[in-house]
Amino acid sequence: MHLVQEALVAAGGLAAALSTAAGLLLAISSSISHDLLKGVFTPDISEKSELLAGRIAMAGAIGLAGYFGLHPPDFAAGTVAIAFGLAASSIFPANT
């Protein structure tokens, strides 16, 4: 019975990690395809092309995350600082 409980805890942790990763990938792809591509560069893009751009952005994000997973940067604190800086700049954009 103890092994079943450990397996359920591990499955719960894996489900939480996959759910978080899926949400982040969705946010990355929609921000690139809808906000950046449609909002800034090509406002007259069709929905089909926007969906294709989102899928390509998602594949690129998966590839980049896989690369950093296999070849982590030397200074992890700098990478975390850059990530928090990017997050803060998206929450509080500069006024022009």
C-alpha positions, 0 to 999 in steps of 0.5 A: 500500500505504501508503494501505491501512495508514493506512486500517486504522489509522483503522478501528482507531481508529474501532472503539475509539472506537465500542466505548468509546462503546457500553460507556459507554452500556450502563453509563449505561442499566443504572445508571439503569434497574436500579440507580436505578429498580428499586433505589431508586424502584420495586422492583416494576417489570416487566422490560419496563418496566425495559428501556423505561426503559433505552432511554429513558435511553440516548436521553437520554444520546445527546441530552445528549452530542450537545448538549455536542458541539455546544455545549461548555461554556466551561470544559472543566477544570471539566467534567472535574473534575465528571466525575471527581468523579461517577466517584469518588463512584460508586466510593466512595459516602458511608456514611450 
